Amino acid sequence: MKVLMIGAGNMGLTYAEGMAQSPYLNRRNLMIFDVSPEKTEALSAIPHFDAYEKLEDCLPKADVVFVAVKPYHSDELFATMKEQVNDQQVFVSLMAGVTIENIQKGLGVKKVIRTMPNLPAKVGKGVTSFTESKEVSRIELIMVRNLLDTTGEAIHVENENFVNASTGISGSGPAYVFYFMQSMLEAALKMGFSENDSKVLVSQTFEGAVALFNDSDLSPTSWMDRVASKGGTTRAALDSMEDNNIKELIKEAAYAAFNRATELGK
């Protein structure tokens, strides 16, 4: 199996580096292409994969083709790729908002898998939702899932609506967490903590809370009840959030991302 990654930006390089650790591939079977000669030269120095600066030198060789470019570049890219692809290749999109149908029409192919990755894939903690066109075989789907799992965990979803929905939760979700972290950092600084101590207080709090959640069957609400006591400090903070409708605002933010992903697909 030969795999090609088109695009060496944040997501493309992250997934290429993850797949480089896969037992299913070796250096000769993992290729990466980017339009930037400078980036291609830098990639050539990395021993994990072979870098190419011409699509015609790598695209026809690939069994699985990952596409990780900005969505607004997709039409131009597909026009360049179309004469060099074939029906036996599987195309895996890491692009937000580009539908399976658009990829099929743009490339003149049938086997397409659409994904929604997220940034924690850079540290092996990513979650990638994915769904496929009916022409993708079960074996091909398992093969691609194994590759996606190299950056964290892959979740198969029923259709593209769920890919859009996962954009609002996992795809955009890290930004919500960073937003909350930034707010807590600013509060800690205002209380007089140093920048370093503020970072430790906030980052360890998030890491510890996630570990507690993952290591038990308790819901977030149950954990909140364990932390908060009547009339105590935590209850004062939670009451303030409830009074300011924070929970509903977070839900609305997630739906805003979901709705935008759906719009992009149209």
N, C-alpha and C positions, 0 to 999 in steps of 0.2 A: 504494500500500500504506500503510495506516494502522496504527500499532503503539501498543498501550497497555501501560504498566507499572503493575501494581497492587501498591502497597507501595513506599515510598521509604525503607526502612531501608538498611543497609549494602550488601546485595547488589542490591536493586532500584535504588537510585540509581547504584551503580557500573555496572550494565549499561545503564541509561538514558543515562548520560553517555558510555559507550562507543558505544552505538548512535547517539548524536547526531553522532558523527564519520563515520557510514556514508554513502557516496555514494548509497545506496538511499533515504535518508530526507531530509526537510528539516524545518524547525521545525513546519510545519503538520501533518506526518504522524507526529509523535512526541508521545504524550500520557502523562501520569503522574498517578496517583491515589493519595491517601493519606487515611486517616480523620482525621488530625490537622489541624485548621484552621490551627494555627500553622505546621506543616510545609508545608502547601499554599501559604500566603502566602509563605513563604521561597522555595519552588520557583518561584513566579510571577515572581520577580525574576531567575531564571536564563533567559537567552535561548535556550537549546538546545531547549526543549520547552514544551508547554502543560500547565499543572497544573490539575487538577480536584478539587473536593471533593465532587462527587456522581457516583456511578457511572452513573446514568441519562443523564448528559450526555456520557459518553465511551465506555462499554462497547459500546453498539449500533453505534458508528461504526467500531470496530476490526476489522481483518482478522486481525491476530495479537495475542494477549493473553498477556503474560507475567504470571505470578503469583509474587510474591516476598514472601509473608507467613510468619509462624511457622506450622509445621505444625498446632499445636493451634488455630489460628484458622481453619483451612481449611473445616471443616464449616459454621461460621456464615457465612463469606464465600460459599461455594457456594450456600447457601440464598438469600442476597441477590442473587446474580448470575443464578440459574437462569432467571428469567423474562425476562432481558434479553439472552440469548445465542442464537446460531443455529448450525445444523450446518455452515455454510460457514466459520466462524471456526476458527483454529488456536490451541490453548491450550498455552503453554509453561510448565512448572512449574520454578521454581528452589527448590522446597521439598524438604527432606530427608525421605525415608521415606514420602512420599505417592505411592501407586502410580498408574499410568495408569488402572487399573480404578476406583479410588476417585474419581478426577477425572471420568471418564466418567459414573459413576453420580451423583456429586454435582451435576454440571452438566447431565446429560442430553445430552451431546455425544459425538462420536466421534473427532475429530481432536485428539490429545493428544501432545505431546512432553515427555518427562521428562528433566531434566538434573541433573547434579551439578556446581555451580560451585565455585570456591575463592577465597579472599581475595586472592591476588595479582592478580586481575582489576582491583583498584583501581589498580594501576600498569601495566596493560596486559600483565602477565605471567601471566595466569590460564590455567587449563586447564579446559575444560568438557566432560565426557562427556555424551552424549545418546543417547536411543533413542526410537522412535516407535510409535504404534499403527498398525495396517495400513491405516487409512483416510487417513493422511497421504500426499499424493502426493510424487513425487520432486522436483517443482519446489518445492513447499512446504518440503520438507526442506532443499533447497539454500538457499532463501531464509532460513530460520531459521538455518542454519549460518553463513551470511555475517554475520548479525547477532551471533551468539555469538562469531565470530572477532574482533569489534571490541574485545574485552577480553583478547585473547591468542590461544589456539588451542583449537579445538573438535575433539573426537574422537568419531566415531560408533561406538557399541558395539552388539553384536548383540541384547541384551535387558536387562531390568531387573536381572538378577542382576549384570551387569557395572557397572551404575550404582551398585548397593550396594557392589560391590567397589571401585570407584573412590573411594567415600566413605572407605574405609580407607587409600587411598594418597594421592590428590590432594586430596580434600575436607577431610579432617582432617590431612593431611600437613604443611601449614605449621606447625601447632602442634607437631609432632614436631621440626621444624627449630628453632623458637623454644626448645623445651625444651633441645635440645642447645646452642644458642647461650647460653642463660642459664647453663647449667652451665659453659661455657667462660669466660663473663664473670666468674662468681664465682671461678673458679680464677685468672684473671688478676688480679683485685682482691686475692685472698689472697696472690699473689706480689708485690704491691706496686705494680702499675700504677695510674695514675689512672683514673677512670671514662671520660674521653674516650679515653685511649690504649687502654683495654680494649675499648671499642666499635670503634675503628678496627682493632685487631688481629683481633678476631673477625669483624666484618662483611666486611673485605677478604679474610680467609681463606676464608670461605664463597663470596663472589663469585668469587674467583679459581679456587677448586676447581671450581665449576660451569662456569665459562668453559672451563677445561681439558677437562672431561668433554664439553661440547657441541661443542668444536672438534676432536674426534678420534673415532676408532672404538674407543679403548681402554675396557675395562671398569673399574669402580671398583676391582676387585681388582688389575688391572694397574697402575693409578695408585698404589695403596697400595704395591705392590712397588717402584715407581720412587722413591717417597719414602722408604721404609724400607730401611735397610741392616742386615745382620746385626750384632747387638750394639749397635746405635745407639739414639738417643733415641726415634725414631718406633716402632721395633720394640718398645721397652719399653712404650710407650703402647698399641700394638695388642695386645701379649701380655696386658696388664692387662685390656683389654676382652674378649678371648677367655676369659680365666680367669673373668671375672665374667658370662659368657654374655650379653653385651650384644646381640649379633646376634639371638639367639633371642627375647630380651625385646622387641626392636623389632618383630619379626615378629608376636609375640603381641599387641602393642599394635595393630598394623594390623588383625589379625583381630578384635580386640575391637570396633573401630569398624565393621568390615564386618558383624559379627554383630548389632550394635546397629541398624544401618541396616535389616537384614533384619527384625528384630523390630518396628521402627517401622512397617514396611510392612504388618505383619499386624494 
